Amino acid sequence: MSLTRTTCPYCGVGCGVLAGADGTIKGDPDHPANFGRLCSKGSALGETIDLDGRLLHPQIGGQRATWDSALDQVATKFSDAIRDHGPDSVAFYVSGQLLTEDYYVANKLMKGFIGSANIDTNSRLCMASSVAGHKRAFGTDTVPGTYADLEEADLIVLVGSNLAWCHPVLYQRIVAAKQARPNMRVVNIDPRRTATCDLADLHLRVAPDGDVALFNGLLTYLADHGQLDMAYVTAHVGGCEATLAAARASDPLQSGAAPEDITQFFALWAGTKKVMTVYSQGVNQSQCGTDKVNAILNCHLATGRIGKPGCGPFSVTGQPNAMGGREVGGLSNMLANHLDIENADHRDTVQTFWNSPTICTQAGFKAVDLFDACAAGKIKALWVMSTNPAVSMPNAENVAQAIKNVPFVAVSDIMARTDTGDLADVLLPATGWGEKDGTVTNSERRISRQRAFLSAPAEARPDWRIISDVAARMGFADAFAYDSPADIFAEYIVLDAATRPFARDLDLSIFADADYAKLVPTQWPRNDVRFFADGRFYHADGKARMLPVQAPVAQQTGLTLNTGRNRDQWHTMTRTGKSPKLGAHLAEPYLEIHPVDAAEIGIAHGDLVEVHNVQGRNILRALVTDRVASGQLFAPMHWTRQTARGATVNALVAPVTDPFSGQPALKRGDVSVQPFKAEWYGFLACLHQPEAHTPYAAIARTATGWQVEMAGSEAPDSWTEMLGGMIGLSNAETSVFEDRADGTIRVALHREGVIQAVFFAARTPVILSRSAAISHVGTVTPPLEALAGRMRQDQPDPGVVVCACFNVGRNTLQAAVTAGAFSVQALGEITCAGTNCGSCKPELADIIEQNTVPVAAE
């Protein structure tokens, strides 16, 4: 089987992958982002390329349709809305999952031919504050450094970034660098104690939004200790005096971090020349996200720690092509090629190049405002591409209702069922990863190819072609007559050349003569170049700007919810949810809550809790842990209405945004928590995909089919009828064991001797070996044996998966520790756990600590 060089479709690290049509997945050892490393998600890509659940044909009103009829309908509805209500009555909502070529064509159609800037992207939810902060400080949206700086830095400061889980390959690069240079120091600034803390020499546990006060305090400390580079500031930076005055008005103790930790951090930063500050969603996803970004940039500009090896601020993006989207104007307040909508010369140049009949003249709706406009009836036609805003947007229930309110909705996706797709009038089947060709740009400005190694299934088409076909039907055929993504990329590079007189940072000339088919991963403007090494920036006077920012006043009065990601899942699990081993680590939606708060509320570890506020209501599994501080909660955002009933976490998030970037404050919201009073709890393992309608239900893939954790407020009249209806097996044979004394019930559904499903229910959360129950499904096993809830004698129970890369369970690891594996390295040698992406290493260390008997001192 030949392998194709392509790029991972997950985070912004942009790892190279060698992929085969048989599902073979390997890290590309020659790709400079990962040098062969892959995380658990990347390693499991081969489990996600099947056609189960795929959208394979166009649909109109839920019924199969031809491409011609579907495209005609989209074009007609958009054209009619524009004719009757003007160009601002239509909108696109697109995605960092799109390739650059898709993004370019969508942006061209909306801004240059429809004449509106109402195209925004889910990248608004992950890095818009970085864009705004960069533009305020540098004059353009520039990430100055490269990944190589991580190996060269003497101090790496991680801010609002659980790098170990969200960007594991970069985390492992830092781990390797620290092992090679033990004097390197790592500081982790985060309200939570995450897996990333395992690497840190110092963890500053700040309060939510405490970052501005902390970095204002750092700037003041640097000034007071003579650590500002005034020669650099005088020559290359404006605004220092006003910024320092604003910083002095902040008290670093407002950050919430311990005073001794603050003192240590300030001294470490001041005493280290090569400092990298790596930040992510904990900075960006905030009501003051742009100010947080500028508070960080201020410290680097004031000390000249920028543009040099091992120095600088570094924004790590959440999606594989968030950067590519920024480059081609995917955000509603940008033009293509890093140009500005507000600049008449920029608009004229782009319009002339496109030979378009019009051009947008003002910014369009940003994401939250866009769906508010849908709710208000301002948007008459909406096209959602490759994203699931009915789940991922804040105030998700209202967003779903807003989409319902739009007279016409088209959705392009790879899946037949998503929460957003279920609201569409027209569904358009798109090709997915492995089936489409194009480019993506990673967090260090490196453009790589995604290449097809699978045929497009059934009638699926690439996004660029779908958009172009609609454009042609709207009367713009000549401008969208592309034969391939190579044609689009070539046009994008020529547009870059046409805009070169504007002296922007974006310079794609290195690609002018590139062979698209053989394109190797390449940074712009050139490989291994750091911006601002010469002290030249992109404001009119050539200087950077330090920005005065004020620390927000602490407003926490009750419990505060922080949302984020799991180690092994991605966004709304459209792709990762297909992989049994990725779902096995944390298989249901949960809420991290501090022991003090749990005791006050009256809940224990593993209880179900109801989390609610004016936005919505969730039922989640309580994980009682001191990883969160008292008064703070954490819940991942991955589960949809289809995978977990009553657990769409972003339904709890208020639609509050940063005033400069429009990015939602997804990391901080006020909620109340109370016990969920269930009459019964259940666990189901089954062969066929279930439909669960109990008040609480969390559905996940397994190696033998599916599993469901569930709970109900009253017991059904017939357990067997309930189960048969859930999995579509009303005529299956049943075996039932019931203990009326303790209220437990066990049911096996079987057909011709093959176990179709096993179900366990009790008045309290069900305790049994899930692995054992799952292992019996699809096998010829006596029903009573299947209902015993134990593995067969010849099959050890591995326990809950800890290492997703190698599917190693907790019981296996505990046995290895008992046998003498008293280090993470020893566990890896025996079980392979932790030897691929390394994200599970903190959990391995915990297992060793929990299962090692201390030796008494003599």
N, C-alpha and C positions, 0 to 999 in steps of 0.2 A: 504494500500500500504506500503510494507516494504521499508525502506531507507537503502542505501549502504554508508558506510564510504569511501570517496575518497578524492581527492585533486584537488583544482582549477587548470585549465590549463592556467591561465593568467600569472601574474607577478611572480617575484622571492620570494614574501612573503611566498607562499606555504600554503595558507589557507586550512583548513579542511572543507569538504563539506559533507552534508547528502543529497543524491540524490535519486530520484525515477524515475521509467520508465515513470510515468505519467507527468514528468516535474517538480515535486516538488523539490525545492532547499532550503536548510537551511544551515546556518553555523553550523559547528560541535563545540559544546561548550567544548568538551574535547580535541580539537587539540591545542597544545601549541603555535602555530603561531598566531591564531586569536581568540581563546576562543569564537567561535560562531559568530564573526563579519564577514560580507562580504561587499565588495564594490558594486557599481552599476553593474559592469560587472559580478561579481560572482553571484549576486542575479538574474540576467537575464539569467543564463545558461540554464534554462528550455526552453527558447524561441529559443535556437540555436541547439537543438538536432533532429530537423525534418530532413527528407530526401530530402527536396527541394534543387535542384541543386547538389545533391551528385553524385560523380563518383561511380557507382555500379558494373561496369564490366570492365575488361581490354580492352584497345583499341590499335590498331595498325593503324597508318596512319588515325586516326579519325574514324575508323570503329571498331565495337565490335569484340572482339577476345576471344579465350579461354585463360585460365591461362597458359596452357602448351605452347601454341604458343608465348604468350607474354614473359614468362620467358625464353624460348629457345632463343628468339630474343635478349633479354638483355644479356644473358650469351654469346651468339655467338659473338655479336658485341664487347663486352668488351674483350673476349678472342682473337678475331682477331686483335684488336688494340694492345693488349699487345704483340702478336706474331710478328706483322709487325713493330711496332714502339717503343716497350719497355713499361715497367710498368708505366713510368711517362707520357704516352700519354693518360691516363684515369684519371678520377677524380670523387669524390663524393662531393656534396655540401649539407650539412645536417642542422639540426635545433634544437634549444632549445625547440621546441615543441615535439621532440622525447623523449621517455622514456629512462631511463638509459640502459635498456636491448637492445633497438634498437640501441642506440649509441655504445654500447660495440660490438655488432655483426658487425656493419658497420666498426668500427675502426679495428677490428680483421681481417676482410676480406681484407681491403685495405692495412693495414700496414704489416700484417703478412703473407698473402697468395698471394696477388697481388705483394706486395713488394714495394709499393710507399707510401709516406705520403701525397699524393694529396687528402686529405679529410679535408675540412674546414667547418665551420658552421656559420650560421647567428649570433651566439653568438660573433663572431669576431667583429660584428658591435656594441655590447653593453658592453662588459666587458674585452676585450683583454688587454687594457691598465692597468686595475687593476691586471690582471695576471702578466704582465711584471713588474709592479711596486712592487708587492708582492715578486716576485722571486728576483729582484734586492736587495730589502731591507732585506727580511727574509730568502732567500735561497730556498724558496718553495712558492707555491701559496696557502697561508693560510689566511682565514678570521679569525682574532683572537677572536672576541667577539660573543655575543649572543643578541637576541632581548631583553632579560631581562635587559641588560645594558641601554636600552633606558629609562626604568623606574627608574634606579638608578643614572643616570647622573644628575649633577647639571647644566651643560651647554651642549646643543646639537647644533652643528654647521652643518647646512645643506648646502652642496656645490653642485651646478649644479643639484639640485634635487627638482622637483616640487612634493614633496611627497604626497601632498593632492590629486593630480590627478593620479599620476603614481603608488603609493604604499599606497592607502588610508587607509588600515587597520593599517599599521605601523604609519601613521599620526595620526589616532585616538588613538592609544596606547600612543603616545606622548601627545596628547590633554588631555587624562585622567590623565596621570602622572602629567602634569602641573596644572591641576585642583586640584589634591590631594596635590601637593607641589608647592604652588604659587611662591616660591623663585626660582624654576627652571627657567633658561633662555634659549631662543632659538634664534639663529642668522641664518638668511637665506642669503646666498651668491649666487646671480643670476643676470644676466644682465636684466632679466624681473621681473616685479612685478607680481607674480603668486598668485594663491589661497593659496599657502603655506605661503605667507607673512602675512596672517590673524592670524597665530599663533605666528609669530616672534616678539621678543622684539626689534630686530634691523635687517634692511635689508641693506646689502651692495650691491649696484648696480654696480658691476664690469663691465668693458669692456669685450668684447669677448676675451677669453684666458688671462684674467688678474689675474687668480688664482695663477700662479707661483710667480709673483711679490708680491702678497698679503701674501702668506705663507712664502716666503723668508723674507719679512719684519717682519712677526711675529717671525720667528726664530731669527732674529737680535735683535728685541725688547726683547725677552726672555733672550738672552745672556746679553744684556746691563743692564737688570734689575735683574740680579742674579737669574734667574728662571730656569736655566738649572740644571739637576740632574747629576752633574759631577761624582758622585760615581757610579751611574747606567751606565753612558756612558763609564766610564773607564772599568767597569767590563763586559759590555755586548754589546757595540756598537763600531764599527769602522767607520772611515771617518768623524768624527765630525769637525775636524779643517778645512779640505778642504771644507767641506759643508758650514760651517759658513763663510768662506772667500768668497765663491761664492754668498752666500745670501747677504753679505754686498755690493756686486756690484749692487744689485737690488734696485730700488727706489719703495717703496710701492705705491706711487702715480701713477706709471705706471699701477697699477691695474684698474684705472679708478674710484675707489670708492671715495666718499667724504672724505676729510682729517679728519673731526671730527668723521665720522663713523669708519674710520680706527683706530684712537686713542682709541675710545671706545671699539672696538673689541679686540684690542691687550691687553688692560688693563683687560677686562673681562676674556679673555683666561688665562692670566698670573695669575689672582687672583682666579682661580677656579681649584681645584684639579681633580674633576671628570668631564672630558671633553670627549664627544663623537663627532667625526667628521664623519658624514654620507654623502657619496657622490655617485653620479650616473652619468648619461650620459653627463651632462654638463662638467664633468671632463674627462670622458673617450673618448668621441667622439671629439677628437681634434688632430691637428697635433703635439701638445706637450702633449698629454694625459698622457703618462707614466711619464713625468717629473712633471706634476701636481700631480699625485698620490704620487710620491716620495717627493714632496715638503710638502704634508700633512703628510706623514709618518715621515719625518725628525723631525717635531715639536713634534710628540708623542714620538719618540725614544729619542730625546734630553732631554725630561722632565720625562721620565719613565712613561708616561701616556699610558700604554698599558698592557694588560694582567690582569688588575684589574677590579673589579666591577665598572660599570659606566664609564669606560675609554676605549679609543682606537679608531682607524680608523675603519670604517665599510663601505664596498662596498655593496650597494644594487643592485641586478641584475635585469635585465629587463624581463627575461623569466623564465618559471616555472622550467626548467631543465638546465639552463646555468651552474649551479654548477655541476650537474650530468655529463654533457658533459665534463667539465674540469677534473673530476675525472677519466673518462675512456679514456681520450686522444682524445676527439673529435676535438681538434684543430690540425692544420697541423704541428705544431712545438712541439707536445707532444707525449709521449707514454702513454699507459694505466697506471692507478694507480699512477698518478703524477710522472712518470718516464720520463727521458730525452732521446730523440732520439740521441743526441750527445754522450751519455755515452755508451761505448761498453759493459760494464758489464750489464747495464740496458737492452740493446737490447738483449744480449745473454740470460738473465734470462727470458724475455718475450717470445722470440722465442722458448726456450726450453720448457717452460710451455705450449705454444700453439702447440708445435710439428709442427711448420710451416715450409714450404720449404724455406722461405726467411724471411727477415725483412727489413724494410726501414732503410736506413743509414743516411739520411739527411732530414731536414724539407721540406715539400711540399709547394705548392703555398698557400699563404694566400688569403683571399676572393677577394680583388681587383686585386691582381696579377693573381689569378685563371681565372677571366673572361678576363683579358688582354691576358692571354695565349690562351683562347678560341678564342679571336678575331684574334690572330696571327697564328692560325692554329696548335698550339702545342697540343691541346686536341682533341682527335679523338672520345672519348666516354665520355659522362657526365651523371651522375645520380643525380638528384635533389630530395631531400626528405623533404616533409613537410615544404616547404618555398617557397617564391615568389620573387626571386632575380631580376626579370625583373621590379619590382616596388621598392623593399626595398633597393637595392644597390645604391650607388652614381653613377652619370652618367648613370641613368637608361635606357635611350634610347640606349646608346652604349652597355650596358649590354644585352639588348634584342637582338641587332644585333649580339653580340658576341655569344649568345646562338644559334641563327640561323646559325651561321657559323660552329658549331660543326657538323660533319657528322652524329653522332647518339646521340640522347638525350632521356633519360628516365626520367619520373617524377612520383613519388609516392605522391598521395595527396588524400584528402577526397572529393574535389570538382571537378566537371566535367569541369568547366571553371575557369581558372586563367590566368593572363597574361603570366606566365611561362608555364603553362600546354598547352596553345595554341601553343607553340613552340616545343612541344615534338613529337617524333616519336612513342613512346610507353607511354601510361598512365596506371599506376598501381593503382587500388583502395585500399586505406588503411583504416583501421578502425580509428575512431576518438574518442575524449574524451567521456567517458561513455560506449564505446564498447571494449576498450582494457585494458589490465592489465600490471602493471609494477610498477616502482619506479621513484621518482623524488627527487632531493635534493634542498632545498631552500637556501636562502642567509645566514642563520646561521648554515649551515652544517647539517640540519635535513633531514633525508631520510624518505619519506612518501610513502604510496601506492596510486597509482591510480587504482581503481577497476572498473570492468565492471558492469553496471547495465542494459545494453541494449544488445540485440543480435547483432552480426555483420550483417549488412544489405546486402542482395543479395550476391555478390561474394567478398566483401571487406575482406581483410586479414590484420593482424597486421604487422607492418614494420619488426620486427625481423624475422618473418616467410618468408616474401618476400625476404629479404636479404639472408637468409639461403637457400632458394630454388634456388636462382641464384648461390650462392656459390657452391651448390651441382652440378649444371649443368656445373660449371667451373672445376669440378674435385675434389672438397674439401668436399664431402658429410660427411665423418666421423667426421671432425672437427666442423661441423655445424649441427649435428644431435640432435637438441634440440626439446623437446616435449612441453615445456612451458617456459614462462619467468622466472619461479622459477628455472629452470635448468641453465639459463644464469646467474641469480643473484648469484646462488651458485658457479658457476665457477669464477665469478668476485671476490667473497669473498676469494676463495682458492688462486687465483692469488695474492691477497693482502697479504695473509700469506706467499706466496713464495717470495715476495719482501720485507718482513719485515727486513731482514738484512741491507737494504739500509738506515734505520733510517730516513724515510720521515715523514711528518706530517700525511699523510693519514693512518689511522688505523681503519680498519673495523672489528676488532676482536669481537666487541660487537654483530655483526650479525652472528657470526660463527654457533651458535646453534639456530638461530631465526626460528620460524615457519613462512614461507613466507606468508601463507594464513592469519595469524593473526597478521602480523607485525604492530606494533604501531609506530607512528612518533618518531624517535630516532636520536639523534645527534651523529656524530662521533667526537672524539674517544669515548666519553661518554657524557651523558646528562649534560648540564649546565657547561661544561668545557670551560675555556678560555685558549687560547694558549699564551705562552710566559710569564705566571705568574712567572716562575722560571728563567726568563732571558736567557733561552737557545733557540737558533735559529738554522737554518739549513744550514748555510754556514759551510765550513770545520772547521773553528776555533770555531764554536759554537756561534759566535757573529752576531748581525744584522749589516747592513750597512746603514749609512746615505749617500745620493748621492748628490754631487754638481749639482745643476740645475740652468739654466739661464733663466731669464724671456724673452720671445720673444719680439722683437721690434714691436710696434704697426704699422700696415700697412693699416689701414682703410682709404680709400680715398673717398668712396661713400657709397652706401647702402649695408649693410651686412645682409644676410639671416641666420636665426637660424631656424632649423627644430626640430620637436618634436612630442608630442602626445596630443590627446584630452582626456578629462576626461573619456568619456564613450566608447571609441573605442580602438581597439587592432590591432596593426600591419596593415595588408592590408585588414582588415574587413571581412575576409573569414568567421569568426564565429560571431563577434559582429554585422556585417552588417545585420544579419538575424533578429535582435531584433528591433522592431519598437520603443520601448521606449528609447533604447540606441541611435538610430539615430535621435531622436527628439530634442535633446539638441542643437547640432550644425550640421545641416543636409547637409551642403555643404562645400567645401574647401574654406579656407579663408586666408587672409593675414593681420596680425596685423601691423599697420603703425602709427607712431606718428603724431599728428595733424600738427606739423610744416612741416614735410615731405609731408604729404598729401596736404597741402596748396600750397607748392612749385610745386608739380606735377600737381595740379589742379583736385583733386579727393575729393569726399565726402564720408561719411560713407554709406556703402551699394553699392557703385559703383563697377563695375567690372574693374579689372586692369590686364594689361599684364605684367608679370614678366619674364625677359629673361636675358640670358648671352650666352657665347659661347657653354655651354653644352646643353641648351634647352630653352623651352618657356612654360609658364603656363598662364592660365587665372583663376584668383581667385577673391573672393568677398572681398572687402576692409572693414576691421574693424578698424576704426580710434580710437586709444586709446593711453593713456599715459602709458599703461602697458609695452610698449617697449620704450626704449630711442630713442631720435632723431638719425637718421642714422642707426638704427637697425630695422629689420623686423622679424616676426615670422610666420611660416606656419606649420601646422601638415602634417604628411607624409602618412596618411592612404589611400587616394583615389587612385584607380587604373584606368587603361584605360577603364575598364568596368563600373565603378561607377561614373566616372567624366571625361568627355572628355576634354583633354588638361589640366589636373591638377595632373599629376604625379610629385609630388614636388621634389623627389630625382633626377629627371632628371636635376634639376638645380644645383646639388651638384657636384663639381669637385672631381675626384678620388684621392684626396690628403690624405696621410696616415701618421700616427705616425711612425717614423723610427724604433722604438723598438718593438711596438706591432702589427703593420700593421693595426691598427684600423682606419677607415675612419674619416675624420674631417667633420662630418655631421652637426656640430653646427655653421659653419662659412663659408660663401661663398659670393662673390661679385655678385650683380645683379643690373639690371636697372628696373625701373618701369614706366609705362605710362598708361594713361587711355585706356581701351578697348572700342572702338567706336562701339556700337551695334545699329543696326537699330530698333530692337525690343527686348523686354524682355518677358518671359513667365513663367507661372507656370501650371503644369499639375498634377492632381491627378487621378489615374486610378486603375482599378481592376487587370489588368494583367501586367506582367513585360514588361516594355518598352525597345525599342532599340532607343537611341537618337543619332542623327548624326549632330546636330547643332554645331556651333563653340564652344559654351559653354553649357554643360549639366551636372548636378549633380543629380544622381539617389539615392533614399533612400527608405527603406521599411517604410510602415505606418501600422496602425492598420487595415486598410481596403484594403491594396494593396501596391501601390507605389506612390511616388511623384517625380517630376522632376522640378528643377529650370533650366531654359535655356535662351539662348540669341542667336540672329542671326545677321549676317551682312546684310542680305536682306530678305524681307518678301517672303514667298512662294507664288506660284500662287494660291494654294488652301490650306487653313488652314485645312479643313476637310480631304483632301487627305494626308497631312503631318501627321496629328494625327492618321488617320487610319493605315498608314504604320508603325508608331512608335509602336502601340500596337496591330497590327494584327487584326483590326476590320474594314476592308474596307467596309463591308456591314451593318454596324450599322446605326440606325436612328440618325439624327443629328438635333440639335436645335442651331441656331446661333443668337447671338446678336452683332451688330457692330455699333459703333459710329464713323463715318468717320471724324467728326470734331476733336475729341481728339485722334483718332487712336487706340481706345481700341476695343478689340474683345473678346467675350466669346462664348465658344462652349461646348455643352453637347452631349456626345455620349451615346445612350441608346438602350437597346434591351429588348423588351417585358416589358417595363416600368421600368426596372432596370437600374440605372445610371452606365454606364461602365467607363466613364471618364468625367472630367470637365477640361476645359482649359481656361486660362485667359492670354491675351497678351496686351501689351501697348508699347508706344514709350519710356517710362521710366520704371524703376524697378516697378514691379507689387506690389501694396499695397492692401492686402485683408487679411481676416482671413484664414490662411492656414488650421487651425483646422476645420473650417466650411466646406471648400471645400472637405477636406479629409473625413469628417463625412458623406457626401452624397453618396460617392462611394459605390456601392453594395446595395443600398437601393432603394425602390420604392418611388421616389420623383419626383414631377413635374419638368421638366427640367428648367423652368424659376425660380423656387424656388432654385434649385441647383446652378443656375448661379448668384443668388443674392449675393453670397459670405458671407452669414451670417448664424449663427447657428439657428436652429429652436427655437421658442420662449420658448419651454419647456426644452431647452438644453443650459445652460450657456457656453460661450466660455472660456475654461481654459487658452488659450494663449500658447505661446511657452513654452515647457517643461523646467523647471529649475531643479527639483528633479527627476532624472530618476528612482531612486529606487521605488518611489511611484507615478510616473507619474503626478506630480503636476506642473501646468502651472503658468506662470507669472501673468495672470489676476486673478487667484485664490488667489495667494499670495498678490497681491496688494489690493484685496478686504478684505483680512484678516487684513492687516495693517490698512486700512481705518476703520475697525471695532474695532481697538484697540490693535492689536497684535504688540507691539512696541519692541519686542525682538526676537532673533532667537529662543529662547526656547518657547516663546509664539506661534510663527508661527508653530513650530513643534507640539505643543500640539493641535493646531486647524487643521492643514493640514497634519501632519506626515512628512512634508518636513524636511530633515536634520537629521532625527532620526535613519537612518540606517548607511550608510557609512560616512555621514557628509561632503562629498566632495562639496556639494552645499552650505554649510554654508556661505562662503564669498559672494556668490551671494545673499543669503537671507539678509545678513547685508546690501548690497548695495540697495536692494529693499526697505528695511525699511528706509534707509537714504533718498532715492529718493522720498518716498511717505509719509514722516512725515513732517508736517508743523511746522516750528520752533515757539516756544512760545515767543512772544515779552516780553522783560524785562520791568517791571513796573518802 
